[in-house]
Amino acid sequence: MRQSRFALNLMLLAALAAGALAQEPETHRYTSPEASSSGMIGGKKITVEYYTPSMHGRKIFGELVPFGKVWATGANTATKITT
């Protein structure tokens, strides 16, 4: 019984480790350029950091992305808003 519990815990640990490794960010051949913008609203500075959409000479609609589907622009990382 004790050995089977140990084996079960070991398998669970291995599964969790494999899941964590699967979360490593992929490097893509095409990345969108970084951009940011900031301004003052009510005397407070607000900054928005994002990635701009870039086609890199590719034809997006109808080839890379089928018509009727959404093209995820600037999809490197999520937009960050700092207040």
PDB file with one MODEL, atoms N, CA, C and O in Angstrom:
MODEL        1
ATOM      1  N   MET A   1       0.823  -1.187   0.000  1.00  0.00           N
ATOM      2  CA  MET A   1       0.000   0.000   0.000  1.00  0.00           C
ATOM      3  C   MET A   1       0.871   1.255   0.000  1.00  0.00           C
ATOM      4  O   MET A   1       0.594   2.205  -0.733  1.00  0.00           O
ATOM      5  N   ARG A   2       1.913   1.260   0.814  1.00  0.00           N
ATOM      6  CA  ARG A   2       2.780   2.418   0.916  1.00  0.00           C
ATOM      7  C   ARG A   2       3.545   2.639  -0.395  1.00  0.00           C
ATOM      8  O   ARG A   2       3.743   3.777  -0.820  1.00  0.00           O
ATOM      9  N   GLN A   3       3.974   1.537  -1.031  1.00  0.00           N
ATOM     10  CA  GLN A   3       4.692   1.664  -2.299  1.00  0.00           C
ATOM     11  C   GLN A   3       3.785   2.189  -3.406  1.00  0.00           C
ATOM     12  O   GLN A   3       4.222   2.983  -4.240  1.00  0.00           O
ATOM     13  N   SER A   4       2.532   1.755  -3.419  1.00  0.00           N
ATOM     14  CA  SER A   4       1.616   2.221  -4.454  1.00  0.00           C
ATOM     15  C   SER A   4       1.294   3.706  -4.262  1.00  0.00           C
ATOM     16  O   SER A   4       1.137   4.432  -5.244  1.00  0.00           O
ATOM     17  N   ARG A   5       1.193   4.161  -3.018  1.00  0.00           N
ATOM     18  CA  ARG A   5       0.954   5.584  -2.757  1.00  0.00           C
ATOM     19  C   ARG A   5       2.169   6.403  -3.202  1.00  0.00           C
ATOM     20  O   ARG A   5       2.017   7.475  -3.787  1.00  0.00           O
ATOM     21  N   PHE A   6       3.370   5.897  -2.925  1.00  0.00           N
ATOM     22  CA  PHE A   6       4.587   6.570  -3.352  1.00  0.00           C
ATOM     23  C   PHE A   6       4.634   6.653  -4.878  1.00  0.00           C
ATOM     24  O   PHE A   6       4.964   7.701  -5.434  1.00  0.00           O
ATOM     25  N   ALA A   7       4.308   5.557  -5.551  1.00  0.00           N
ATOM     26  CA  ALA A   7       4.319   5.538  -7.018  1.00  0.00           C
ATOM     27  C   ALA A   7       3.279   6.510  -7.572  1.00  0.00           C
ATOM     28  O   ALA A   7       3.543   7.197  -8.559  1.00  0.00           O
ATOM     29  N   LEU A   8       2.117   6.576  -6.957  1.00  0.00           N
ATOM     30  CA  LEU A   8       1.069   7.500  -7.395  1.00  0.00           C
ATOM     31  C   LEU A   8       1.523   8.958  -7.221  1.00  0.00           C
ATOM     32  O   LEU A   8       1.315   9.788  -8.105  1.00  0.00           O
ATOM     33  N   ASN A   9       2.142   9.257  -6.076  1.00  0.00           N
ATOM     34  CA  ASN A   9       2.648  10.607  -5.847  1.00  0.00           C
ATOM     35  C   ASN A   9       3.756  10.962  -6.836  1.00  0.00           C
ATOM     36  O   ASN A   9       3.831  12.098  -7.305  1.00  0.00           O
ATOM     37  N   LEU A  10       4.607  10.004  -7.151  1.00  0.00           N
ATOM     38  CA  LEU A  10       5.678  10.231  -8.105  1.00  0.00           C
ATOM     39  C   LEU A  10       5.123  10.514  -9.501  1.00  0.00           C
ATOM     40  O   LEU A  10       5.617  11.396 -10.203  1.00  0.00           O
ATOM     41  N   MET A  11       4.097   9.765  -9.898  1.00  0.00           N
ATOM     42  CA  MET A  11       3.468  10.001 -11.200  1.00  0.00           C
ATOM     43  C   MET A  11       2.785  11.366 -11.239  1.00  0.00           C
ATOM     44  O   MET A  11       2.840  12.061 -12.254  1.00  0.00           O
ATOM     45  N   LEU A  12       2.145  11.748 -10.140  1.00  0.00           N
ATOM     46  CA  LEU A  12       1.498  13.054 -10.074  1.00  0.00           C
ATOM     47  C   LEU A  12       2.527  14.170 -10.183  1.00  0.00           C
ATOM     48  O   LEU A  12       2.315  15.153 -10.892  1.00  0.00           O
ATOM     49  N   LEU A  13       3.628  14.015  -9.487  1.00  0.00           N
ATOM     50  CA  LEU A  13       4.700  15.006  -9.546  1.00  0.00           C
ATOM     51  C   LEU A  13       5.265  15.117 -10.963  1.00  0.00           C
ATOM     52  O   LEU A  13       5.532  16.219 -11.442  1.00  0.00           O
ATOM     53  N   ALA A  14       5.446  13.984 -11.629  1.00  0.00           N
ATOM     54  CA  ALA A  14       5.957  13.984 -13.003  1.00  0.00           C
ATOM     55  C   ALA A  14       4.969  14.672 -13.949  1.00  0.00           C
ATOM     56  O   ALA A  14       5.380  15.411 -14.843  1.00  0.00           O
ATOM     57  N   ALA A  15       3.680  14.431 -13.755  1.00  0.00           N
ATOM     58  CA  ALA A  15       2.661  15.066 -14.597  1.00  0.00           C
ATOM     59  C   ALA A  15       2.652  16.579 -14.386  1.00  0.00           C
ATOM     60  O   ALA A  15       2.530  17.339 -15.346  1.00  0.00           O
ATOM     61  N   LEU A  16       2.780  17.015 -13.141  1.00  0.00           N
ATOM     62  CA  LEU A  16       2.810  18.453 -12.857  1.00  0.00           C
ATOM     63  C   LEU A  16       4.059  19.107 -13.442  1.00  0.00           C
ATOM     64  O   LEU A  16       3.995  20.218 -13.969  1.00  0.00           O
ATOM     65  N   ALA A  17       5.184  18.422 -13.349  1.00  0.00           N
ATOM     66  CA  ALA A  17       6.427  18.955 -13.910  1.00  0.00           C
ATOM     67  C   ALA A  17       6.325  19.063 -15.422  1.00  0.00           C
ATOM     68  O   ALA A  17       6.791  20.044 -16.001  1.00  0.00           O
ATOM     69  N   ALA A  18       5.730  18.083 -16.067  1.00  0.00           N
ATOM     70  CA  ALA A  18       5.569  18.119 -17.522  1.00  0.00           C
ATOM     71  C   ALA A  18       4.658  19.268 -17.920  1.00  0.00           C
ATOM     72  O   ALA A  18       4.901  19.930 -18.929  1.00  0.00           O
ATOM     73  N   GLY A  19       3.619  19.510 -17.143  1.00  0.00           N
ATOM     74  CA  GLY A  19       2.717  20.629 -17.414  1.00  0.00           C
ATOM     75  C   GLY A  19       3.422  21.961 -17.268  1.00  0.00           C
ATOM     76  O   GLY A  19       3.186  22.883 -18.049  1.00  0.00           O
ATOM     77  N   ALA A  20       4.285  22.068 -16.273  1.00  0.00           N
ATOM     78  CA  ALA A  20       5.026  23.314 -16.075  1.00  0.00           C
ATOM     79  C   ALA A  20       5.992  23.561 -17.228  1.00  0.00           C
ATOM     80  O   ALA A  20       6.156  24.702 -17.661  1.00  0.00           O
ATOM     81  N   LEU A  21       6.621  22.526 -17.720  1.00  0.00           N
ATOM     82  CA  LEU A  21       7.538  22.676 -18.853  1.00  0.00           C
ATOM     83  C   LEU A  21       6.798  23.060 -20.121  1.00  0.00           C
ATOM     84  O   LEU A  21       7.346  23.752 -20.978  1.00  0.00           O
ATOM     85  N   ALA A  22       5.556  22.615 -20.244  1.00  0.00           N
ATOM     86  CA  ALA A  22       4.771  22.938 -21.427  1.00  0.00           C
ATOM     87  C   ALA A  22       4.411  24.414 -21.464  1.00  0.00           C
ATOM     88  O   ALA A  22       3.996  24.912 -22.511  1.00  0.00           O
ATOM     89  N   GLN A  23       4.556  25.125 -20.359  1.00  0.00           N
ATOM     90  CA  GLN A  23       4.203  26.534 -20.300  1.00  0.00           C
ATOM     91  C   GLN A  23       5.319  27.459 -20.763  1.00  0.00           C
ATOM     92  O   GLN A  23       5.128  28.675 -20.790  1.00  0.00           O
ATOM     93  N   GLU A  24       6.476  26.922 -21.128  1.00  0.00           N
ATOM     94  CA  GLU A  24       7.565  27.750 -21.611  1.00  0.00           C
ATOM     95  C   GLU A  24       7.110  28.514 -22.850  1.00  0.00           C
ATOM     96  O   GLU A  24       6.463  27.935 -23.722  1.00  0.00           O
ATOM     97  N   PRO A  25       7.434  29.798 -22.943  1.00  0.00           N
ATOM     98  CA  PRO A  25       6.996  30.570 -24.106  1.00  0.00           C
ATOM     99  C   PRO A  25       7.672  30.088 -25.379  1.00  0.00           C
ATOM    100  O   PRO A  25       8.854  29.742 -25.389  1.00  0.00           O
ATOM    101  N   GLU A  26       6.893  30.074 -26.445  1.00  0.00           N
ATOM    102  CA  GLU A  26       7.431  29.692 -27.746  1.00  0.00           C
ATOM    103  C   GLU A  26       8.100  30.893 -28.377  1.00  0.00           C
ATOM    104  O   GLU A  26       7.676  32.031 -28.174  1.00  0.00           O
ATOM    105  N   THR A  27       9.141  30.639 -29.137  1.00  0.00           N
ATOM    106  CA  THR A  27       9.709  31.722 -29.924  1.00  0.00           C
ATOM    107  C   THR A  27       9.145  31.583 -31.322  1.00  0.00           C
ATOM    108  O   THR A  27       9.177  30.502 -31.909  1.00  0.00           O
ATOM    109  N   HIS A  28       8.635  32.663 -31.844  1.00  0.00           N
ATOM    110  CA  HIS A  28       8.013  32.654 -33.157  1.00  0.00           C
ATOM    111  C   HIS A  28       8.907  33.370 -34.158  1.00  0.00           C
ATOM    112  O   HIS A  28       9.642  34.296 -33.815  1.00  0.00           O
ATOM    113  N   ARG A  29       8.827  32.930 -35.367  1.00  0.00           N
ATOM    114  CA  ARG A  29       9.576  33.573 -36.430  1.00  0.00           C
ATOM    115  C   ARG A  29       9.051  34.991 -36.655  1.00  0.00           C
ATOM    116  O   ARG A  29       9.822  35.913 -36.917  1.00  0.00           O
ATOM    117  N   TYR A  30       7.752  35.150 -36.553  1.00  0.00           N
ATOM    118  CA  TYR A  30       7.133  36.458 -36.738  1.00  0.00           C
ATOM    119  C   TYR A  30       6.685  36.986 -35.387  1.00  0.00           C
ATOM    120  O   TYR A  30       5.845  36.380 -34.723  1.00  0.00           O
ATOM    121  N   THR A  31       7.238  38.099 -34.990  1.00  0.00           N
ATOM    122  CA  THR A  31       6.783  38.737 -33.765  1.00  0.00           C
ATOM    123  C   THR A  31       6.351  40.159 -34.091  1.00  0.00           C
ATOM    124  O   THR A  31       6.864  40.786 -35.018  1.00  0.00           O
ATOM    125  N   SER A  32       5.424  40.639 -33.331  1.00  0.00           N
ATOM    126  CA  SER A  32       4.951  41.998 -33.530  1.00  0.00           C
ATOM    127  C   SER A  32       5.844  42.964 -32.763  1.00  0.00           C
ATOM    128  O   SER A  32       6.301  42.644 -31.665  1.00  0.00           O
ATOM    129  N   PRO A  33       6.095  44.135 -33.322  1.00  0.00           N
ATOM    130  CA  PRO A  33       6.959  45.095 -32.636  1.00  0.00           C
ATOM    131  C   PRO A  33       6.302  45.672 -31.376  1.00  0.00           C
ATOM    132  O   PRO A  33       5.088  45.865 -31.320  1.00  0.00           O
ATOM    133  N   GLU A  34       7.142  45.940 -30.370  1.00  0.00           N
ATOM    134  CA  GLU A  34       6.653  46.537 -29.128  1.00  0.00           C
ATOM    135  C   GLU A  34       6.302  47.998 -29.356  1.00  0.00           C
ATOM    136  O   GLU A  34       6.887  48.665 -30.209  1.00  0.00           O
ATOM    137  N   ALA A  35       5.338  48.487 -28.582  1.00  0.00           N
ATOM    138  CA  ALA A  35       4.979  49.901 -28.617  1.00  0.00           C
ATOM    139  C   ALA A  35       4.427  50.276 -27.254  1.00  0.00           C
ATOM    140  O   ALA A  35       4.018  49.413 -26.477  1.00  0.00           O
ATOM    141  N   SER A  36       4.418  51.554 -26.976  1.00  0.00           N
ATOM    142  CA  SER A  36       3.816  52.029 -25.732  1.00  0.00           C
ATOM    143  C   SER A  36       3.313  53.438 -25.935  1.00  0.00           C
ATOM    144  O   SER A  36       3.747  54.149 -26.841  1.00  0.00           O
ATOM    145  N   SER A  37       2.404  53.824 -25.091  1.00  0.00           N
ATOM    146  CA  SER A  37       1.860  55.163 -25.120  1.00  0.00           C
ATOM    147  C   SER A  37       1.532  55.552 -23.690  1.00  0.00           C
ATOM    148  O   SER A  37       1.116  54.712 -22.892  1.00  0.00           O
ATOM    149  N   SER A  38       1.720  56.824 -23.367  1.00  0.00           N
ATOM    150  CA  SER A  38       1.381  57.266 -22.019  1.00  0.00           C
ATOM    151  C   SER A  38       0.811  58.671 -22.086  1.00  0.00           C
ATOM    152  O   SER A  38       1.051  59.419 -23.033  1.00  0.00           O
ATOM    153  N   GLY A  39       0.068  59.000 -21.077  1.00  0.00           N
ATOM    154  CA  GLY A  39      -0.536  60.322 -21.011  1.00  0.00           C
ATOM    155  C   GLY A  39      -0.978  60.614 -19.592  1.00  0.00           C
ATOM    156  O   GLY A  39      -0.935  59.753 -18.713  1.00  0.00           O
ATOM    157  N   MET A  40      -1.397  61.834 -19.395  1.00  0.00           N
ATOM    158  CA  MET A  40      -1.862  62.272 -18.085  1.00  0.00           C
ATOM    159  C   MET A  40      -3.381  62.419 -18.125  1.00  0.00           C
ATOM    160  O   MET A  40      -3.931  63.055 -19.024  1.00  0.00           O
ATOM    161  N   ILE A  41      -4.034  61.835 -17.160  1.00  0.00           N
ATOM    162  CA  ILE A  41      -5.480  61.972 -17.006  1.00  0.00           C
ATOM    163  C   ILE A  41      -5.743  62.355 -15.559  1.00  0.00           C
ATOM    164  O   ILE A  41      -5.427  61.602 -14.638  1.00  0.00           O
ATOM    165  N   GLY A  42      -6.317  63.521 -15.371  1.00  0.00           N
ATOM    166  CA  GLY A  42      -6.601  63.986 -14.018  1.00  0.00           C
ATOM    167  C   GLY A  42      -5.353  64.098 -13.162  1.00  0.00           C
ATOM    168  O   GLY A  42      -5.405  63.862 -11.955  1.00  0.00           O
ATOM    169  N   GLY A  43      -4.226  64.456 -13.775  1.00  0.00           N
ATOM    170  CA  GLY A  43      -2.977  64.600 -13.043  1.00  0.00           C
ATOM    171  C   GLY A  43      -2.261  63.287 -12.753  1.00  0.00           C
ATOM    172  O   GLY A  43      -1.229  63.286 -12.082  1.00  0.00           O
ATOM    173  N   LYS A  44      -2.780  62.190 -13.240  1.00  0.00           N
ATOM    174  CA  LYS A  44      -2.173  60.870 -13.031  1.00  0.00           C
ATOM    175  C   LYS A  44      -1.651  60.335 -14.355  1.00  0.00           C
ATOM    176  O   LYS A  44      -2.319  60.446 -15.384  1.00  0.00           O
ATOM    177  N   LYS A  45      -0.455  59.754 -14.327  1.00  0.00           N
ATOM    178  CA  LYS A  45       0.144  59.184 -15.534  1.00  0.00           C
ATOM    179  C   LYS A  45      -0.394  57.772 -15.771  1.00  0.00           C
ATOM    180  O   LYS A  45      -0.441  56.950 -14.855  1.00  0.00           O
ATOM    181  N   ILE A  46      -0.790  57.511 -16.991  1.00  0.00           N
ATOM    182  CA  ILE A  46      -1.257  56.182 -17.400  1.00  0.00           C
ATOM    183  C   ILE A  46      -0.405  55.752 -18.581  1.00  0.00           C
ATOM    184  O   ILE A  46      -0.251  56.501 -19.546  1.00  0.00           O
ATOM    185  N   THR A  47       0.149  54.549 -18.509  1.00  0.00           N
ATOM    186  CA  THR A  47       0.990  54.008 -19.576  1.00  0.00           C
ATOM    187  C   THR A  47       0.376  52.711 -20.090  1.00  0.00           C
ATOM    188  O   THR A  47      -0.062  51.867 -19.309  1.00  0.00           O
ATOM    189  N   VAL A  48       0.350  52.563 -21.398  1.00  0.00           N
ATOM    190  CA  VAL A  48      -0.140  51.333 -22.033  1.00  0.00           C
ATOM    191  C   VAL A  48       1.009  50.765 -22.854  1.00  0.00           C
ATOM    192  O   VAL A  48       1.536  51.435 -23.743  1.00  0.00           O
ATOM    193  N   GLU A  49       1.400  49.517 -22.553  1.00  0.00           N
ATOM    194  CA  GLU A  49       2.443  48.814 -23.308  1.00  0.00           C
ATOM    195  C   GLU A  49       1.769  47.681 -24.078  1.00  0.00           C
ATOM    196  O   GLU A  49       0.998  46.910 -23.506  1.00  0.00           O
ATOM    197  N   TYR A  50       2.059  47.582 -25.368  1.00  0.00           N
ATOM    198  CA  TYR A  50       1.380  46.601 -26.202  1.00  0.00           C
ATOM    199  C   TYR A  50       2.281  46.209 -27.369  1.00  0.00           C
ATOM    200  O   TYR A  50       3.372  46.756 -27.530  1.00  0.00           O
ATOM    201  N   TYR A  51       1.826  45.274 -28.169  1.00  0.00           N
ATOM    202  CA  TYR A  51       2.517  44.871 -29.387  1.00  0.00           C
ATOM    203  C   TYR A  51       1.649  45.263 -30.564  1.00  0.00           C
ATOM    204  O   TYR A  51       0.457  44.957 -30.595  1.00  0.00           O
ATOM    205  N   THR A  52       2.246  45.940 -31.532  1.00  0.00           N
ATOM    206  CA  THR A  52       1.489  46.406 -32.686  1.00  0.00           C
ATOM    207  C   THR A  52       1.333  45.284 -33.708  1.00  0.00           C
ATOM    208  O   THR A  52       2.229  44.453 -33.856  1.00  0.00           O
ATOM    209  N   PRO A  53       0.217  45.255 -34.404  1.00  0.00           N
ATOM    210  CA  PRO A  53       0.041  44.231 -35.423  1.00  0.00           C
ATOM    211  C   PRO A  53       1.027  44.431 -36.574  1.00  0.00           C
ATOM    212  O   PRO A  53       1.270  45.559 -37.005  1.00  0.00           O
ATOM    213  N   SER A  54       1.578  43.354 -37.055  1.00  0.00           N
ATOM    214  CA  SER A  54       2.528  43.434 -38.163  1.00  0.00           C
ATOM    215  C   SER A  54       2.347  42.227 -39.072  1.00  0.00           C
ATOM    216  O   SER A  54       2.357  41.084 -38.616  1.00  0.00           O
ATOM    217  N   MET A  55       2.183  42.492 -40.349  1.00  0.00           N
ATOM    218  CA  MET A  55       1.940  41.415 -41.304  1.00  0.00           C
ATOM    219  C   MET A  55       3.233  40.809 -41.839  1.00  0.00           C
ATOM    220  O   MET A  55       3.208  39.708 -42.390  1.00  0.00           O
ATOM    221  N   HIS A  56       4.360  41.500 -41.690  1.00  0.00           N
ATOM    222  CA  HIS A  56       5.672  41.016 -42.151  1.00  0.00           C
ATOM    223  C   HIS A  56       5.639  40.551 -43.603  1.00  0.00           C
ATOM    224  O   HIS A  56       6.270  39.555 -43.956  1.00  0.00           O
ATOM    225  N   GLY A  57       4.903  41.275 -44.441  1.00  0.00           N
ATOM    226  CA  GLY A  57       4.846  40.944 -45.860  1.00  0.00           C
ATOM    227  C   GLY A  57       3.941  39.765 -46.203  1.00  0.00           C
ATOM    228  O   GLY A  57       3.825  39.383 -47.367  1.00  0.00           O
ATOM    229  N   ARG A  58       3.305  39.193 -45.189  1.00  0.00           N
ATOM    230  CA  ARG A  58       2.422  38.050 -45.442  1.00  0.00           C
ATOM    231  C   ARG A  58       1.028  38.527 -45.827  1.00  0.00           C
ATOM    232  O   ARG A  58       0.616  39.625 -45.453  1.00  0.00           O
ATOM    233  N   LYS A  59       0.314  37.710 -46.564  1.00  0.00           N
ATOM    234  CA  LYS A  59      -1.095  37.979 -46.820  1.00  0.00           C
ATOM    235  C   LYS A  59      -1.866  37.280 -45.706  1.00  0.00           C
ATOM    236  O   LYS A  59      -1.841  36.054 -45.592  1.00  0.00           O
ATOM    237  N   ILE A  60      -2.544  38.068 -44.894  1.00  0.00           N
ATOM    238  CA  ILE A  60      -3.203  37.521 -43.709  1.00  0.00           C
ATOM    239  C   ILE A  60      -4.568  36.949 -44.058  1.00  0.00           C
ATOM    240  O   ILE A  60      -4.795  35.747 -43.924  1.00  0.00           O
ATOM    241  N   PHE A  61      -5.475  37.807 -44.504  1.00  0.00           N
ATOM    242  CA  PHE A  61      -6.861  37.387 -44.717  1.00  0.00           C
ATOM    243  C   PHE A  61      -7.003  36.578 -45.992  1.00  0.00           C
ATOM    244  O   PHE A  61      -6.610  37.012 -47.075  1.00  0.00           O
ATOM    245  N   GLY A  62      -7.568  35.405 -45.843  1.00  0.00           N
ATOM    246  CA  GLY A  62      -7.774  34.515 -46.974  1.00  0.00           C
ATOM    247  C   GLY A  62      -6.645  33.513 -47.166  1.00  0.00           C
ATOM    248  O   GLY A  62      -6.809  32.538 -47.900  1.00  0.00           O
ATOM    249  N   GLU A  63      -5.505  33.729 -46.524  1.00  0.00           N
ATOM    250  CA  GLU A  63      -4.397  32.779 -46.605  1.00  0.00           C
ATOM    251  C   GLU A  63      -3.992  32.307 -45.213  1.00  0.00           C
ATOM    252  O   GLU A  63      -4.317  31.187 -44.817  1.00  0.00           O
ATOM    253  N   LEU A  64      -3.278  33.164 -44.463  1.00  0.00           N
ATOM    254  CA  LEU A  64      -2.852  32.789 -43.114  1.00  0.00           C
ATOM    255  C   LEU A  64      -4.057  32.587 -42.194  1.00  0.00           C
ATOM    256  O   LEU A  64      -4.096  31.652 -41.393  1.00  0.00           O
ATOM    257  N   VAL A  65      -5.025  33.470 -42.323  1.00  0.00           N
ATOM    258  CA  VAL A  65      -6.261  33.391 -41.532  1.00  0.00           C
ATOM    259  C   VAL A  65      -7.418  33.292 -42.517  1.00  0.00           C
ATOM    260  O   VAL A  65      -7.564  34.158 -43.380  1.00  0.00           O
ATOM    261  N   PRO A  66      -8.247  32.250 -42.405  1.00  0.00           N
ATOM    262  CA  PRO A  66      -9.387  32.115 -43.321  1.00  0.00           C
ATOM    263  C   PRO A  66     -10.361  33.291 -43.158  1.00  0.00           C
ATOM    264  O   PRO A  66     -10.479  33.864 -42.075  1.00  0.00           O
ATOM    265  N   PHE A  67     -11.042  33.634 -44.230  1.00  0.00           N
ATOM    266  CA  PHE A  67     -12.059  34.678 -44.154  1.00  0.00           C
ATOM    267  C   PHE A  67     -13.093  34.293 -43.103  1.00  0.00           C
ATOM    268  O   PHE A  67     -13.459  33.124 -42.985  1.00  0.00           O
ATOM    269  N   GLY A  68     -13.558  35.267 -42.348  1.00  0.00           N
ATOM    270  CA  GLY A  68     -14.566  35.019 -41.315  1.00  0.00           C
ATOM    271  C   GLY A  68     -13.978  34.661 -39.957  1.00  0.00           C
ATOM    272  O   GLY A  68     -14.723  34.542 -38.984  1.00  0.00           O
ATOM    273  N   LYS A  69     -12.660  34.487 -39.864  1.00  0.00           N
ATOM    274  CA  LYS A  69     -11.995  34.177 -38.597  1.00  0.00           C
ATOM    275  C   LYS A  69     -11.289  35.423 -38.078  1.00  0.00           C
ATOM    276  O   LYS A  69     -10.936  36.309 -38.856  1.00  0.00           O
ATOM    277  N   VAL A  70     -11.086  35.492 -36.778  1.00  0.00           N
ATOM    278  CA  VAL A  70     -10.442  36.647 -36.164  1.00  0.00           C
ATOM    279  C   VAL A  70      -8.926  36.490 -36.219  1.00  0.00           C
ATOM    280  O   VAL A  70      -8.394  35.425 -35.903  1.00  0.00           O
ATOM    281  N   TRP A  71      -8.237  37.548 -36.619  1.00  0.00           N
ATOM    282  CA  TRP A  71      -6.778  37.573 -36.605  1.00  0.00           C
ATOM    283  C   TRP A  71      -6.360  38.202 -35.291  1.00  0.00           C
ATOM    284  O   TRP A  71      -6.709  39.351 -35.020  1.00  0.00           O
ATOM    285  N   ALA A  72      -5.617  37.469 -34.468  1.00  0.00           N
ATOM    286  CA  ALA A  72      -5.141  37.983 -33.178  1.00  0.00           C
ATOM    287  C   ALA A  72      -3.945  38.881 -33.422  1.00  0.00           C
ATOM    288  O   ALA A  72      -2.824  38.400 -33.585  1.00  0.00           O
ATOM    289  N   THR A  73      -4.178  40.168 -33.449  1.00  0.00           N
ATOM    290  CA  THR A  73      -3.108  41.119 -33.726  1.00  0.00           C
ATOM    291  C   THR A  73      -2.249  41.338 -32.497  1.00  0.00           C
ATOM    292  O   THR A  73      -2.749  41.333 -31.372  1.00  0.00           O
ATOM    293  N   GLY A  74      -0.958  41.528 -32.712  1.00  0.00           N
ATOM    294  CA  GLY A  74      -0.052  41.841 -31.612  1.00  0.00           C
ATOM    295  C   GLY A  74      -0.105  40.831 -30.500  1.00  0.00           C
ATOM    296  O   GLY A  74      -0.200  41.208 -29.332  1.00  0.00           O
ATOM    297  N   ALA A  75      -0.046  39.562 -30.823  1.00  0.00           N
ATOM    298  CA  ALA A  75      -0.317  38.506 -29.856  1.00  0.00           C
ATOM    299  C   ALA A  75       0.906  38.007 -29.095  1.00  0.00           C
ATOM    300  O   ALA A  75       0.867  36.900 -28.557  1.00  0.00           O
ATOM    301  N   ASN A  76       1.989  38.778 -29.030  1.00  0.00           N
ATOM    302  CA  ASN A  76       3.163  38.298 -28.299  1.00  0.00           C
ATOM    303  C   ASN A  76       2.856  38.118 -26.819  1.00  0.00           C
ATOM    304  O   ASN A  76       3.056  37.032 -26.274  1.00  0.00           O
ATOM    305  N   THR A  77       2.380  39.152 -26.175  1.00  0.00           N
ATOM    306  CA  THR A  77       1.972  39.075 -24.770  1.00  0.00           C
ATOM    307  C   THR A  77       0.768  39.975 -24.577  1.00  0.00           C
ATOM    308  O   THR A  77       0.384  40.726 -25.474  1.00  0.00           O
ATOM    309  N   ALA A  78       0.189  39.890 -23.415  1.00  0.00           N
ATOM    310  CA  ALA A  78      -0.990  40.699 -23.116  1.00  0.00           C
ATOM    311  C   ALA A  78      -0.617  42.177 -22.994  1.00  0.00           C
ATOM    312  O   ALA A  78       0.515  42.520 -22.650  1.00  0.00           O
ATOM    313  N   THR A  79      -1.562  43.020 -23.275  1.00  0.00           N
ATOM    314  CA  THR A  79      -1.377  44.457 -23.106  1.00  0.00           C
ATOM    315  C   THR A  79      -1.261  44.775 -21.622  1.00  0.00           C
ATOM    316  O   THR A  79      -1.994  44.215 -20.807  1.00  0.00           O
ATOM    317  N   LYS A  80      -0.343  45.670 -21.270  1.00  0.00           N
ATOM    318  CA  LYS A  80      -0.126  46.038 -19.877  1.00  0.00           C
ATOM    319  C   LYS A  80      -0.499  47.503 -19.689  1.00  0.00           C
ATOM    320  O   LYS A  80       0.000  48.371 -20.405  1.00  0.00           O
ATOM    321  N   ILE A  81      -1.367  47.774 -18.735  1.00  0.00           N
ATOM    322  CA  ILE A  81      -1.775  49.139 -18.416  1.00  0.00           C
ATOM    323  C   ILE A  81      -1.281  49.459 -17.012  1.00  0.00           C
ATOM    324  O   ILE A  81      -1.602  48.758 -16.053  1.00  0.00           O
ATOM    325  N   THR A  82      -0.501  50.517 -16.907  1.00  0.00           N
ATOM    326  CA  THR A  82       0.041  50.933 -15.615  1.00  0.00           C
ATOM    327  C   THR A  82      -0.579  52.285 -15.248  1.00  0.00           C
ATOM    328  O   THR A  82      -0.554  53.237 -16.029  1.00  0.00           O
ATOM    329  N   THR A  83      -1.130  52.335 -14.048  1.00  0.00           N
ATOM    330  CA  THR A  83      -1.735  53.595 -13.592  1.00  0.00           C
ATOM    331  C   THR A  83      -0.976  54.134 -12.404  1.00  0.00           C
ATOM    332  O   THR A  83      -1.329  55.188 -11.873  1.00  0.00           O
TER     333      THR A  83
ENDMDL
END
